[in-house]
Amino acid sequence: MANYRAAMIGLSWIATDPPPPAPDPVLGTSTPYSHAAALAAIPNVDVVAGCDIVPGLRDQFVERWGSRWPGVRTYDDYAEMLAAVKPDVVTIATPDFLHADPFIAAVEAGARGIFVEKPFATSLEDATRMVEAARARKVVVNVDTQRRFSPYHAASHAFVQQGKLGKLSQIMVEIGGERALLWRNHAHAVDQMVYFADSDPAWVMGELEPGFEDYGTEYRGDGGRSIETEPGANYYVAFRNGVRGYLTGMKDTMPGIMVTLRGPDGRLSLDDEGASVTVIKLIGHGAQAEWSKPRTERISPEYTVAGMEAGIRDMLAGIETGRRTASPAEHAWRSVAIIDAVVRSAADGNRPATIAPPPWAAPG
Ligand SMILES: NC(=O)c1ccc[n+]([C@@H]2O[C@H](COP(=O)([O-])OP(=O)(O)OC[C@H]3O[C@@H](n4cnc5c(N)ncnc54)[C@H](O)[C@@H]3O)[C@@H](O)[C@H]2O)c1
């Protein structure tokens, strides 16, 4: 197993929080919920440097993680850090609108893998140049829309891919609560639609939260700090493979992300607490045909690694074996393209906004 030298860009809580205490010292584990805690759980990764523009966060990073990675250095300029340490892998947790430049700098500095926070980008132009840069240098990317690294979500995805609902047709996604911000938090919800649809989006109809009628078509957020700078939204997405997605995402509804998937043979319900599936079959043909009794069962995953640790391990596996990651850049581009089309549709009187196919073929 190769050893990897890692560098981290952005050192706020999501990058450096210590791992939560394990519920049981022997049996219990808590899923690490920061980039550093996830990296620390992987023995063959050595974090050699971290960068933030805030001095106190650089000091806190060394206090928290210096004993795990003795000799870790800090920088206030990521370009300088990348040139000095030439990392194999880079993690990025800068503000929502500031992922593209450090991402491309990491690609150009020779990184072989990048683990980058959601939203992948807040403009389609940024997302496109990120994908093109990574593809040109064959950099393995995993985007931290971490439900893709959740055992329930991965098991549900496998269930659908095996055709157990029949051909997936409709996807309903719900997100709510006052932090249902179109770029910041919808990134997770729309990614669920993209994850299960498995196709490029073709067109979108969208409606923004009341009060945002004149929002325009550009991101005007402040990195998710104030809820007034990003609207909630409802939208309808037509994917090129015929799958249709509905997303209800206004702020005046309960928080949480829930997904319902429907095909001819069943319905799968999924949230952060678990997943269950109801299967129903048409038995026989014509006038003699009868529906089977609906059968509902929980989906019980069999994975042992989850969350960011799984996402980073998955990126390393991509480097070593060439296999596709669970959350590749081309899929994150689809989410950015959908959100871009939502605001274009809303600005155009809720008419459908088309999405041109990307210049690449997404990994299947
Ligand atoms: N996957 C998840 O569940 C999850 C959860 C929380 C946050 N996030 C994402 O993580 C990212 C960071 O979130 P946040 O709330 O900590 O954001 P933030 O606005 O606090 O920024 C993160 C850090 O980046 C630093 N920074 C800004 N410019 C920099 C630069 N040029 N070079 C180096 N560092 C720089 C800031 O000082 C800050 O410490 C966001 O994109 C957010 O959406 C994801």
The ligand as a MOL file (V3000), in Angstrom:
LIG
                    3D

  0  0  0     0  0            999 V3000
M  V30 BEGIN CTAB
M  V30 COUNTS 44 48 0 0 0
M  V30 BEGIN ATOM
M  V30 1 N -20.0670 18.1310 3.6110 0
M  V30 2 C -20.6740 18.7510 4.6140 0
M  V30 3 O -21.5750 18.2310 5.2550 0
M  V30 4 C -20.2520 20.1310 4.9690 0
M  V30 5 C -20.5180 20.6660 6.2490 0
M  V30 6 C -20.0860 21.9630 6.5210 0
M  V30 7 C -19.4250 22.7050 5.5670 0
M  V30 8 N -19.2080 22.1650 4.3320 0 CHG=1
M  V30 9 C -18.5320 22.9390 3.2730 0
M  V30 10 O -17.1910 23.1590 3.6710 0
M  V30 11 C -16.7520 24.3980 3.1580 0
M  V30 12 C -16.2140 25.2200 4.3150 0
M  V30 13 O -17.3050 25.5720 5.1460 0
M  V30 14 P -17.1800 26.6620 6.3250 0
M  V30 15 O -18.5050 26.9050 6.8880 0
M  V30 16 O -16.0850 26.2460 7.2320 0 CHG=-1
M  V30 17 O -16.7390 27.9230 5.4600 0
M  V30 18 P -15.9060 29.2010 5.8530 0
M  V30 19 O -16.4990 30.3410 5.1180 0
M  V30 20 O -15.7640 29.3310 7.3270 0
M  V30 21 O -14.4700 28.9280 5.1860 0
M  V30 22 C -13.6610 27.8540 5.5030 0
M  V30 23 C -12.2470 28.2910 5.7620 0
M  V30 24 O -11.5840 28.6970 4.5700 0
M  V30 25 C -10.6630 29.7130 4.9270 0
M  V30 26 N -10.2360 30.4390 3.7410 0
M  V30 27 C -10.8860 31.4300 3.0860 0
M  V30 28 N -10.1410 31.8500 2.0250 0
M  V30 29 C -9.0220 31.0890 2.0250 0
M  V30 30 C -7.8760 31.0290 1.1780 0
M  V30 31 N -7.7320 31.8430 0.1350 0
M  V30 32 N -6.8970 30.1370 1.4720 0
M  V30 33 C -7.0250 29.3100 2.5250 0
M  V30 34 N -8.0810 29.3120 3.3600 0
M  V30 35 C -9.0710 30.1810 3.1050 0
M  V30 36 C -11.4430 30.5380 5.9300 0
M  V30 37 O -10.5650 31.3560 6.7050 0
M  V30 38 C -12.1270 29.4780 6.7470 0
M  V30 39 O -11.3610 29.0630 7.8550 0
M  V30 40 C -17.9630 25.0520 2.4650 0
M  V30 41 O -17.8980 24.8410 1.0770 0
M  V30 42 C -19.1400 24.3010 3.0650 0
M  V30 43 O -20.2870 24.2280 2.2230 0
M  V30 44 C -19.5930 20.9050 4.0320 0
M  V30 END ATOM
M  V30 BEGIN BOND
M  V30 1 1 1 2
M  V30 2 2 2 3
M  V30 3 1 2 4
M  V30 4 1 4 5
M  V30 5 2 4 44
M  V30 6 2 5 6
M  V30 7 1 6 7
M  V30 8 2 7 8
M  V30 9 1 8 9
M  V30 10 1 8 44
M  V30 11 1 9 10
M  V30 12 1 9 42
M  V30 13 1 10 11
M  V30 14 1 11 12
M  V30 15 1 11 40
M  V30 16 1 12 13
M  V30 17 1 13 14
M  V30 18 2 14 15
M  V30 19 1 14 16
M  V30 20 1 14 17
M  V30 21 1 17 18
M  V30 22 2 18 19
M  V30 23 1 18 20
M  V30 24 1 18 21
M  V30 25 1 21 22
M  V30 26 1 22 23
M  V30 27 1 23 24
M  V30 28 1 23 38
M  V30 29 1 24 25
M  V30 30 1 25 26
M  V30 31 1 25 36
M  V30 32 1 26 27
M  V30 33 1 26 35
M  V30 34 2 27 28
M  V30 35 1 28 29
M  V30 36 1 29 30
M  V30 37 2 29 35
M  V30 38 1 30 31
M  V30 39 2 30 32
M  V30 40 1 32 33
M  V30 41 2 33 34
M  V30 42 1 34 35
M  V30 43 1 36 37
M  V30 44 1 36 38
M  V30 45 1 38 39
M  V30 46 1 40 41
M  V30 47 1 40 42
M  V30 48 1 42 43
M  V30 END BOND
M  V30 END CTAB
M  END
